[in-house]
């Protein structure tokens, strides 16, 4: 519960208590002696506020915690009756009468019974209003607290899920890159050294910049470019890779490592016909704060070894997009016998 809510609650109780006190006082007020009814008014108010606060601050939270609303309704009804009786007694007993009146006369007793019965009936709405008002405020407070707890738990669950998905990417990516370097060291040490430098940039980015919820878009794109450069070295002349990177706003941010599986899949699943180069086309353009990524790679069912379904790549991307860009992205995959196309559009912010 915030400080502002506590302040509003305290002010409400002050205004509510003052209004109720004036209402009870005026109902027992005698014009000739206005102050004589003040003391009984304060006594009645002491019981009123004590009962209403007991029901709202103790009975109601306990019932909500145990999810036992039925018992709360019964207890609240009992206290409403008690408040009604107190109101009726106060309105009947405390009005000022002349000193020479015989309070124990048969006529006065009959008048007392009739007035008490009338006040008992008339004050039921007032007693209900006292209990329901304080309980309503407490119920709103409990609802506000529960909403905050649920929001915190939801956020923690979301962050844990995103962290799990991100951690799934890192070991998979590291294995691929290290395997590339290992192969190169056996044939071309100089080229392996170049790739190793690229790999160090990749590690630096993942270790020091990817631990945040968002990263700068241009750094994420630079990271992707380093990955593509390593893949180009690995494939050499066996694959044509054409890339176009265009960014206009360097202040935009994006969730880290979101696009990596899309780039990896293009190289992982690219197919080549005999005596024909395979190809990969990557078009990454940011315009008006919207990032558009188009990836196309050659594909052939005749010369392609089928992979097991259910990998972490595309499914990972879908989950992260659904969680972090639910209403601000378009993600399509087009698959034919000759090519595989991925189209992604995300609305980003600074």
Secondary structure per residue as TSV (DSSP state, phi and psi in degrees):
chain	resnum	aa	ss	phi	psi
A	1	X	-	360.0	132.3
A	2	X	-	-79.6	164.1
A	3	X	H	-63.3	-39.1
A	4	X	H	-60.8	-40.4
A	5	X	H	-66.5	-39.8
A	6	X	H	-61.7	-41.7
A	7	X	H	-64.0	-44.3
A	8	X	H	-62.5	-41.1
A	9	X	H	-62.9	-45.5
A	10	X	H	-63.6	-42.3
A	11	X	H	-63.1	-39.0
A	12	X	H	-62.5	-44.5
A	13	X	H	-64.0	-36.6
A	14	X	H	-64.7	-48.8
A	15	X	H	-65.8	-43.5
A	16	X	H	-62.9	-45.9
A	17	X	H	-64.3	-41.9
A	18	X	H	-64.0	-45.5
A	19	X	H	-61.9	-43.2
A	20	X	H	-65.1	-40.5
A	21	X	H	-61.9	-46.7
A	22	X	H	-63.3	-37.0
A	23	X	H	-65.6	-43.8
A	24	X	H	-68.9	-39.6
A	25	X	H	-63.3	-45.3
A	26	X	H	-67.8	-28.5
A	27	X	H	-70.9	-22.2
A	28	X	T	-108.2	7.5
A	29	X	-	-74.5	136.1
A	30	X	-	-112.6	120.6
A	31	X	G	-53.4	-37.1
A	32	X	G	-71.5	-31.0
A	33	X	G	-134.8	76.4
A	34	X	G	-67.0	-28.4
A	35	X	G	-87.5	-8.5
A	36	X	G	-70.8	-23.6
A	37	X	G	-94.1	2.6
A	38	X	H	-69.5	-43.9
A	39	X	H	-62.9	-50.6
A	40	X	H	-61.3	-31.7
A	41	X	H	-62.5	-45.6
A	42	X	H	-65.5	-35.3
A	43	X	H	-65.3	-45.0
A	44	X	H	-62.4	-42.9
A	45	X	H	-62.7	-35.4
A	46	X	H	-60.2	-45.7
A	47	X	H	-69.6	-38.4
A	48	X	H	-60.7	-53.5
A	49	X	H	-67.4	-35.7
A	50	X	H	-62.8	-46.0
A	51	X	H	-66.6	-47.4
A	52	X	H	-64.1	-40.0
A	53	X	H	-70.3	-34.4
A	54	X	H	-63.3	-44.3
A	55	X	I	-67.4	-43.3
A	56	X	I	-79.7	-35.2
A	57	X	I	-95.6	-16.9
A	58	X	I	-120.3	-54.9
A	59	X	I	-66.0	-47.5
A	60	X	H	-64.3	-51.2
A	61	X	H	-59.1	-37.2
A	62	X	H	-65.0	-41.4
A	63	X	H	-67.1	-39.3
A	64	X	H	-66.5	-38.6
A	65	X	H	-64.0	-39.5
A	66	X	H	-91.6	0.1
A	67	X	T	55.0	45.2
A	68	X	-	-122.0	71.1
A	69	X	H	-71.0	-30.0
A	70	X	H	-60.2	-46.0
A	71	X	H	-65.1	-35.3
A	72	X	H	-63.9	-42.9
A	73	X	H	-60.5	-41.5
A	74	X	H	-64.6	-47.2
A	75	X	H	-64.1	-42.9
A	76	X	H	-62.0	-39.4
A	77	X	H	-63.8	-40.5
A	78	X	H	-61.8	-44.1
A	79	X	H	-71.3	-28.9
A	80	X	H	-63.1	-41.5
A	81	X	H	-63.0	-42.2
A	82	X	H	-62.3	-45.3
A	83	X	H	-63.2	-38.4
A	84	X	H	-62.2	-42.8
A	85	X	H	-64.4	-42.7
A	86	X	H	-62.1	-43.0
A	87	X	H	-61.9	-43.6
A	88	X	H	-65.4	-42.6
A	89	X	H	-63.7	-42.7
A	90	X	H	-62.5	-43.1
A	91	X	H	-71.3	-23.2
A	92	X	H	-92.7	-40.8
A	93	X	H	-83.2	-37.8
A	94	X	-	-92.5	-11.4
A	95	X	S	-55.5	142.4
A	96	X	-	-78.7	129.1
A	97	X	-	-117.2	158.7
A	98	X	-	-60.2	154.0
A	99	X	T	-67.6	-24.9
A	100	X	T	-87.2	6.3
A	101	X	-	-77.7	141.8
A	102	X	-	-92.4	102.4
A	103	X	T	-68.3	-22.3
A	104	X	T	-102.4	9.6
A	105	X	S	-70.1	155.8
A	106	X	H	-61.3	-38.4
A	107	X	H	-64.7	-43.5
A	108	X	H	-68.6	-36.1
A	109	X	H	-64.4	-41.2
A	110	X	H	-64.0	-42.7
A	111	X	H	-62.1	-39.6
A	112	X	H	-63.4	-44.9
A	113	X	H	-63.5	-42.7
A	114	X	H	-65.5	-44.1
A	115	X	H	-67.7	-38.6
A	116	X	H	-62.6	-43.3
A	117	X	H	-63.0	-40.6
A	118	X	H	-65.0	-46.4
A	119	X	H	-66.5	-34.5
A	120	X	H	-61.6	-38.2
A	121	X	H	-75.7	-42.1
A	122	X	H	-69.4	-29.7
A	123	X	T	-92.1	1.4
A	124	X	H	-59.0	-47.4
A	125	X	H	-60.0	-37.3
A	126	X	H	-65.8	-42.8
A	127	X	H	-64.6	-41.6
A	128	X	H	-63.9	-39.8
A	129	X	H	-64.3	-38.2
A	130	X	H	-63.4	-47.7
A	131	X	H	-68.7	-48.2
A	132	X	H	-66.8	-32.2
A	133	X	H	-67.1	-50.5
A	134	X	H	-67.7	-39.3
A	135	X	H	-68.8	-34.3
A	136	X	H	-63.6	-41.8
A	137	X	H	-65.0	-41.8
A	138	X	H	-67.1	-38.2
A	139	X	H	-64.5	-38.7
A	140	X	H	-64.6	-39.6
A	141	X	H	-62.8	-44.2
A	142	X	H	-64.9	-40.5
A	143	X	H	-62.2	-42.0
A	144	X	H	-62.3	-41.6
A	145	X	H	-66.2	-44.6
A	146	X	H	-63.1	-39.7
A	147	X	H	-62.9	-39.3
A	148	X	H	-65.3	-43.4
A	149	X	H	-62.9	-45.2
A	150	X	H	-63.9	-40.0
A	151	X	H	-64.6	-39.3
A	152	X	H	-66.5	-44.0
A	153	X	H	-64.4	-39.9
A	154	X	H	-64.2	-41.9
A	155	X	H	-65.9	-42.0
A	156	X	H	-64.9	-38.8
A	157	X	H	-65.9	-41.4
A	158	X	H	-63.1	-45.6
A	159	X	H	-64.7	-39.2
A	160	X	H	-65.2	-39.9
A	161	X	H	-66.3	-43.8
A	162	X	H	-63.7	-39.6
A	163	X	H	-64.2	-39.3
A	164	X	H	-63.2	-44.0
A	165	X	H	-64.7	-39.3
A	166	X	H	-67.9	-39.9
A	167	X	H	-66.3	-27.2
A	168	X	H	-65.3	-32.2
A	169	X	H	-72.9	-46.5
A	170	X	H	-56.8	-52.6
A	171	X	H	-62.3	-38.7
A	172	X	H	-62.4	-45.0
A	173	X	H	-66.6	-44.0
A	174	X	H	-60.7	-40.2
A	175	X	H	-60.7	-44.9
A	176	X	H	-62.6	-46.9
A	177	X	H	-66.8	-44.1
A	178	X	H	-62.8	-36.2
A	179	X	H	-64.8	-37.4
A	180	X	H	-62.6	-46.2
A	181	X	H	-64.4	-40.6
A	182	X	H	-58.8	-43.1
A	183	X	H	-65.6	-43.1
A	184	X	H	-65.6	-35.3
A	185	X	H	-63.7	-21.3
A	186	X	T	-84.8	-14.6
A	187	X	T	-123.5	-33.7
A	188	X	-	-148.9	93.8
A	189	X	H	-65.8	-39.1
A	190	X	H	-63.4	-44.0
A	191	X	H	-67.6	-37.8
A	192	X	H	-61.3	-36.2
A	193	X	H	-64.8	-40.5
A	194	X	H	-63.3	-44.9
A	195	X	H	-64.4	-35.6
A	196	X	H	-63.9	-37.1
A	197	X	H	-64.3	-41.8
A	198	X	H	-61.1	-40.3
A	199	X	H	-65.0	-35.7
A	200	X	H	-64.6	-37.3
A	201	X	H	-63.9	-39.7
A	202	X	H	-62.6	-45.5
A	203	X	H	-63.1	-41.9
A	204	X	H	-59.5	-42.2
A	205	X	H	-64.5	-46.2
A	206	X	H	-69.2	-35.1
A	207	X	H	-78.3	-36.8
A	208	X	H	-110.9	-16.3
A	209	X	T	-118.9	-18.2
A	210	X	T	-92.4	5.8
A	211	X	T	-86.8	4.3
A	212	X	S	-101.4	161.5
A	213	X	S	-65.9	-34.9
A	214	X	-	-133.1	150.5
A	215	X	E	-130.0	162.4
A	216	X	E	-66.2	136.7
A	217	X	H	-60.2	-41.5
A	218	X	H	-66.3	-28.5
A	219	X	H	-73.4	-37.4
A	220	X	H	-64.1	-40.5
A	221	X	H	-68.1	-38.8
A	222	X	H	-60.9	-39.0
A	223	X	H	-61.1	-44.2
A	224	X	H	-64.6	-37.9
A	225	X	H	-62.9	-39.5
A	226	X	H	-63.2	-40.5
A	227	X	H	-62.5	-43.6
A	228	X	H	-64.0	-40.2
A	229	X	H	-61.2	-41.2
A	230	X	H	-64.1	-42.5
A	231	X	H	-64.7	-35.4
A	232	X	H	-61.8	-42.5
A	233	X	H	-63.5	-42.5
A	234	X	H	-62.5	-45.2
A	235	X	H	-81.1	-30.3
A	236	X	G	60.6	-133.0
A	237	X	G	-81.1	-0.2
A	238	X	G	-79.9	-9.2
A	239	X	E	-145.3	134.1
A	240	X	E	-93.5	122.7
A	241	X	E	-121.2	121.9
A	242	X	E	-121.1	124.8
A	243	X	E	-125.9	147.2
A	244	X	E	-138.5	114.5
A	245	X	E	-116.2	119.9
A	246	X	E	-134.8	114.4
A	247	X	-	-125.4	132.3
A	248	X	S	-108.1	-25.6
A	249	X	-	-120.4	107.4
A	250	X	T	-83.3	0.2
A	251	X	T	-93.6	-7.5
A	252	X	-	-67.9	150.7
A	253	X	E	-122.9	155.2
A	254	X	E	-147.4	153.7
A	255	X	-	-65.7	135.8
A	256	X	T	-68.3	146.4
A	257	X	T	60.6	20.9
A	258	X	S	-70.6	-36.7
A	259	X	S	-92.2	-7.9
A	260	X	H	-57.3	-47.6
A	261	X	H	-60.1	-29.6
A	262	X	H	-69.0	-41.7
A	263	X	H	-67.7	-44.8
A	264	X	H	-60.6	-42.8
A	265	X	H	-63.2	-35.1
A	266	X	H	-61.5	-43.2
A	267	X	H	-76.8	-32.1
A	268	X	H	-72.1	-36.4
A	269	X	S	-108.2	6.8
A	270	X	-	-63.6	141.9
A	271	X	-	-119.4	152.6
A	272	X	-	-131.4	132.4
A	273	X	-	-77.4	155.6
A	274	X	T	-56.1	133.2
A	275	X	T	62.6	19.7
A	276	X	S	-134.4	133.9
A	277	X	-	-71.0	142.1
A	278	X	E	-79.3	169.4
A	279	X	E	-144.7	154.0
A	280	X	E	-136.5	131.0
A	281	X	E	-119.1	122.6
A	282	X	E	-121.3	121.4
A	283	X	E	-124.0	109.4
A	284	X	E	-121.7	111.5
A	285	X	E	-131.6	133.7
A	286	X	E	-113.0	125.0
A	287	X	E	-146.7	130.9
A	288	X	T	53.9	43.1
A	289	X	T	65.8	15.8
A	290	X	E	-115.5	122.9
A	291	X	E	-93.5	125.9
A	292	X	E	-117.5	122.7
A	293	X	E	-118.7	122.5
A	294	X	E	-120.9	121.6
A	295	X	E	-126.1	126.6
A	296	X	E	-131.0	133.2
A	297	X	E	-137.0	151.0
A	298	X	E	-66.5	148.4
A	299	X	-	-151.4	139.8
A	300	X	-	-147.6	125.3
A	301	X	S	-70.4	-23.5
A	302	X	T	-70.5	-35.5
A	303	X	T	-120.8	37.3
A	304	X	-	-126.5	128.0
A	305	X	-	-80.7	122.4
A	306	X	-	-69.2	134.8
A	307	X	-	-97.0	153.7
A	308	X	-	-65.3	143.7
A	309	X	S	-80.9	163.3
A	310	X	-	86.4	25.7
A	311	X	-	-71.0	176.8
A	312	X	S	-85.5	-8.2
A	313	X	H	-65.0	-83.4
A	314	X	H	-63.5	-40.5
A	315	X	H	-61.9	-37.7
A	316	X	H	-59.1	-47.5
A	317	X	H	-61.9	-44.5
A	318	X	H	-59.7	-44.0
A	319	X	H	-64.7	-44.4
A	320	X	H	-67.9	-37.9
A	321	X	H	-63.6	-42.1
A	322	X	H	-64.8	-34.1
A	323	X	H	-82.2	-37.8
A	324	X	H	-107.9	-20.0
A	325	X	S	-134.6	48.8
A	326	X	T	-56.0	-45.6
A	327	X	T	-110.4	14.3
A	328	X	S	-133.8	32.8
A	329	X	E	-147.0	156.9
A	330	X	E	-131.3	125.7
A	331	X	E	-131.6	118.0
A	332	X	E	-131.3	144.8
A	333	X	E	-125.7	125.3
A	334	X	E	-115.4	122.9
A	335	X	E	-124.8	121.9
A	336	X	-	-124.8	-177.1
A	337	X	S	-74.4	-12.3
A	338	X	S	-117.7	-24.0
A	339	X	E	-153.4	160.6
A	340	X	E	-124.2	125.8
A	341	X	E	-124.1	135.0
A	342	X	E	-122.0	129.0
A	343	X	E	-125.7	126.0
A	344	X	E	-134.9	131.9
A	345	X	E	-129.9	127.1
A	346	X	E	-131.1	132.2
A	347	X	E	-86.1	118.2
A	348	X	-	-110.2	168.3
A	349	X	B	-136.8	163.8
A	350	X	-	-78.6	360.0
